[in-house]
Structures are given as C-alpha cells and as structure tokens.
Amino acid sequence: MPFFFILIIIAFIAIGIGIAIWSSQMKAKRRKELAGWAQANNFKFLPEKDHSVWLRYQLFKCLQRGDNRYAYNIMLGTTEQRVTCGFDYHYETHSTNSKGQRQTHHHHFSVLVVDSGLPLKPLFIRPEGFFDRITEFVGIDDIDFESAEFSQKFFVKSPDRRWAYDVLHQKTMELMLAYPRFYIEFQGTQVMAYHNNRTFSLGEFSSALKVVMGMLDYLPESVVRELKGIDYGGAK
C-alpha cells in the first residue's frame, strides 16, 4: 500500500479518536453542569440511563418515538411542592441507504416535567413555523388569541377551546413571550416542556421551569376550583 494512503488512514483514525475524546469531554462537562444545577435547586441528580422513563410518562407522545429509549442526567425534586423532573432523552430511528445497509440515527433532546396535582385537560403548544402559516390558507388552523404577537409565534391545539383560553390568558401569554419558546404539553396531571430536536442549555432548564410553574400559578382560581370538583358555593 502506498505510503500516502497509509498516512490518510492514520489521519482518519486520529480524527476519529480526537472526536471520541472531545465527545467524552463534552458529556462529562454537561454532567457536571447539570449536577450543579440540580444541587442549586435542591434536586437529586442521577446521571445513569433509565430505560423506564417513557413508561412513566406514557401520555406524552414525544417520549414514544423510535427504540432504545432512555433518559439520562436525571434531575428529580420538588418546586413549590410540585414534583419536578428534568432529564436528557435519547431514542433511535433507522433507515436504509442506497446500498441496502441499515443505518441507525441517534436523537437527543431535553425534557422538564412538573406535576400539577390537578386533573388537567390536554393542551399542546409549540413555536409556530412557516408551514403553519401556509396551512392557514387551506383551513388547517390552530387556536388564535387576542394577542396577535402570541398567535403569530405559537401554534396551539386542544380538544377543548375553552380550556386553551382559560390557560392562555393575557398574563400567561406575556410570560411565554418573555422567555425562549418551548414545546409545551398538558397531559394527565403533568405539564411538559421540551425542545423537539435538541438538548437544553442550563439557562433553558431554568427558563422552562419558570414558564411551566408560571403557567400553573396563573391558572384562574375559578378554573382550579373547577378542576378540583368544587363549585363556587362549596364542595359538590
């Protein structure tokens, strides 16, 4: 084999080793940073893989994709007496290339879940994209609100429009516009914030927690009483 090709092979091996070392260092740095964030918020930090998280949050479709699903860098605690869990999440999908070879694709994103302790109704909110604006012309529309800015920046769906308006009143819309945009889902008693295709920075974990807690804190008292099964005259 010519010496030139040997050098190329050695160079590729060196690059591969360098990338592996860099990746390992970045993962260790993230674990350390998230452990510090967890400690600052009085959360327990569990860096190991947990393959059962998707089973515990079965109502959230974003955790049901692909296979080899697991959470890691798990941060578990309470925030104002609400059980809170943040974590990075992994799943795999597969495709076949033109040569018939199976390829595995690894996906990672971050999640923050807060348990409200209330029987919430389904609600889905995400940043609005260009395609959403196109579909408006063919009658596929999301729920719009009095705030034109909010309606332009967020896509909202719920089987109960009244519930969407109850949750997303002026104060809550102002809160969401003041922070980075997340995917937000209400399912069961829980509210989840996540990015669809990437992990959170430390600042985004903090922002996601403030947004979710704010949305729950800002629920109108009449709505909370209704969810608890209490009418205005007393217990049912």
Sequence and secondary structure as in RCSB ss.txt:
>XXXX:A:sequence
MPFFFILIIIAFIAIGIGIAIWSSQMKAKRRKELAGWAQANNFKFLPEKDHSVWLRYQLFKCLQRGDNRYAYNIM
LGTTEQRVTCGFDYHYETHSTNSKGQRQTHHHHFSVLVVDSGLPLKPLFIRPEGFFDRITEFVGIDDIDFESAEF
SQKFFVKSPDRRWAYDVLHQKTMELMLAYPRFYIEFQGTQVMAYHNNRTFSLGEFSSALKVVMGMLDYLPESVVR
ELKGIDYGGAK
>XXXX:A:secstr
  HHHHHHHHHHHHHHHHHHHHHHHHHHHHHHHHHHHHHHTT EEE S BTTHHHHTTT GGGSSSEEEEEEEEE
EEEETTEEEEEEEEEEEEEEE TTS EEEEEEEEEEEEEE SS    EEEEE  HHHHHHGGGT      S HHH
HHHEEEE S HHHHHHHS HHHHHHHHHS   EEEEETTEEEEE SSS   HHHHHHHHHHHHHHHHTS HHHHH
HHTTEETTEE 
